[in-house]
Amino acid sequence: MDIKIEKLLQNLKSKKVGVFCDDSNLYHSYQKYGWRVDFEKFNRFLEGYCNLQFINYYIAIPDKSDAVYFGTQKFLEKIRKCVTIKEKKLKYTPVAGKMVKKGDVDVEIVLDVARTINDLDVVMVLSGDSDFYELKNYVLNDKGKNIIFVGYEENMAWELRQCWHIYLNRIKEEISGQ
């Protein structure tokens, strides 16, 4: 782990931290880079640096007829003991003769941040999606709290790189499931 990340994490001592995980962003990064976060390890890792309040994992669940359904269920069963799963149904939309899957959970994450912010000192968002940039303004400017974005380095939007951030690949040894 590099010194910059270590310093950022040390600043979390005794801070109440809530973690909000964007499955869609994490899943596509995992597919692209070949490794995923082990949430048991990630949980222990964070508990070593902060007063971890919760880890919420937001996911769109595919239909039982979808080829990825059973793999999704297996993954959720594995992480269920260390995260709170927040699910909604995956949408299937016909576009140009093909079915397009849509499973954005951004709105659910933003709403839960708004609902829980008063009980937290720091919001941690596991996503490299630039859609969360405006959430940064709300957390910092409107609520006077801190926010940290955590994601795969190769997949983090440049806007989020201007904020406090942690690249997962730089803490891979501590949190990797592979």
C-alpha positions in Angstrom: 0.0 0.0 0.0 1.4 3.4 -0.9 2.1 6.1 1.6 -0.7 8.4 0.3 -3.4 5.8 0.9 -1.9 4.9 4.3 -2.1 8.6 5.3 -5.7 8.9 4.1 -6.7 5.8 6.0 -4.9 6.9 9.2 -7.1 10.1 9.1 -10.2 7.9 9.5 -9.2 6.8 13.1 -12.4 6.8 15.2 -14.4 8.3 12.4 -17.8 6.7 11.7 -17.7 5.4 8.1 -20.5 4.1 5.9 -19.6 2.2 2.7 -21.8 2.2 -0.4 -20.9 -0.3 -3.1 -22.0 0.0 -6.7 -22.2 -3.6 -8.0 -22.5 -2.6 -11.7 -19.3 -0.6 -11.6 -17.4 -3.2 -9.6 -18.7 -6.1 -11.7 -17.6 -4.6 -15.0 -14.2 -3.8 -13.5 -13.8 -7.3 -12.1 -14.7 -8.7 -15.6 -12.1 -6.4 -17.2 -9.2 -6.8 -14.7 -9.7 -10.3 -13.5 -9.9 -9.9 -9.7 -12.5 -8.8 -7.2 -12.8 -7.5 -3.7 -13.1 -10.1 -1.0 -15.6 -8.3 1.2 -14.7 -10.3 4.4 -11.1 -9.0 3.9 -12.3 -5.6 3.0 -14.4 -5.4 6.1 -11.5 -6.4 8.4 -9.2 -4.0 6.5 -11.5 -1.0 7.1 -12.2 -2.0 10.7 -8.5 -1.6 11.3 -8.7 2.1 10.3 -12.1 3.4 11.2 -15.3 2.9 13.1 -17.0 1.0 10.3 -20.8 1.4 10.6 -21.9 -0.6 7.6 -21.1 -1.8 4.1 -24.2 -1.6 1.8 -23.9 -3.5 -1.5 -26.3 -2.3 -4.2 -27.1 -4.8 -7.0 -29.7 -5.4 -9.7 -30.8 -9.0 -9.6 -31.2 -10.8 -12.9 -34.2 -13.0 -13.7 -34.0 -16.7 -12.9 -34.0 -17.4 -16.6 -30.9 -15.3 -17.1 -27.6 -17.2 -17.6 -25.9 -15.2 -14.8 -28.6 -15.7 -12.2 -27.1 -18.6 -10.3 -23.6 -17.0 -10.4 -25.1 -13.9 -9.0 -26.8 -15.8 -6.2 -23.6 -17.7 -5.4 -21.7 -14.4 -5.1 -24.4 -12.8 -2.9 -24.5 -15.8 -0.6 -20.7 -15.5 -0.1 -20.8 -11.8 0.8 -24.1 -11.8 2.7 -22.4 -12.3 6.1 -20.3 -9.1 5.9 -22.4 -6.7 3.9 -26.1 -5.6 3.7 -27.4 -6.4 0.3 -29.7 -3.7 -1.3 -31.3 -5.2 -4.3 -33.6 -4.3 -7.1 -34.7 -6.2 -10.3 -32.5 -6.0 -13.3 -34.3 -4.4 -16.3 -34.5 -6.0 -19.7 -35.2 -3.6 -22.6 -35.5 -4.6 -26.3 -33.2 -2.4 -28.4 -32.7 -3.0 -32.1 -33.7 -6.6 -31.8 -31.5 -7.4 -28.8 -32.2 -7.4 -25.1 -30.2 -4.7 -23.2 -29.7 -5.2 -19.5 -29.9 -2.2 -17.3 -29.1 -2.3 -13.6 -28.1 1.2 -12.4 -28.2 1.6 -8.7 -26.9 5.2 -8.5 -30.2 6.7 -7.3 -30.5 4.1 -4.5 -27.0 4.8 -3.4 -27.5 8.6 -3.4 -30.8 8.3 -1.5 -29.2 6.1 1.2 -26.3 8.5 1.6 -28.9 11.3 2.1 -30.8 9.1 4.6 -27.7 8.1 6.7 -25.4 11.1 6.4 -26.3 12.6 9.8 -25.0 9.4 11.5 -21.7 9.3 9.6 -18.4 11.3 9.6 -17.2 9.9 6.3 -19.0 8.4 3.2 -17.1 5.9 1.2 -18.4 5.1 -2.3 -17.0 2.0 -4.1 -17.4 3.1 -7.7 -15.4 4.9 -10.3 -18.5 6.3 -11.9 -18.5 10.1 -12.5 -22.2 10.2 -11.9 -21.3 10.3 -8.2 -19.4 13.6 -8.5 -22.4 15.7 -7.6 -22.8 13.5 -4.5 -19.4 14.8 -3.4 -20.7 18.4 -3.5 -23.7 17.4 -1.3 -21.6 15.5 1.2 -18.8 18.2 1.5 -20.6 21.4 0.9 -24.2 20.8 2.2 -23.4 18.4 5.0 -19.8 19.3 6.0 -18.8 15.7 5.9 -16.0 13.9 4.0 -16.3 11.5 1.1 -13.8 9.0 -0.3 -14.2 7.3 -3.7 -12.8 3.8 -4.0 -12.4 2.0 -7.3 -10.1 0.3 -9.8 -7.5 2.8 -10.9 -8.0 2.1 -14.6 -11.7 2.6 -14.2 -12.0 5.7 -12.0 -13.4 8.8 -13.7 -11.1 11.7 -13.8 -13.6 13.9 -11.8 -13.3 11.4 -8.9 -9.5 11.5 -9.1 -9.7 15.1 -8.0 -11.4 14.0 -4.7 -10.1 11.9 -1.9 -9.8 8.5 -3.5 -8.3 5.0 -3.0 -7.4 2.8 -5.9 -8.3 -0.8 -5.2 -5.3 -2.2 -7.1 -3.0 -0.4 -4.6 -4.6 -2.3 -1.7 -5.1 -5.5 -3.6 -2.9 -7.6 -1.4 -5.0 -6.7 1.6 -8.5 -7.1 0.1 -8.3 -9.4 -3.0 -10.4 -12.5 -3.3 -8.0 -13.9 -5.9 
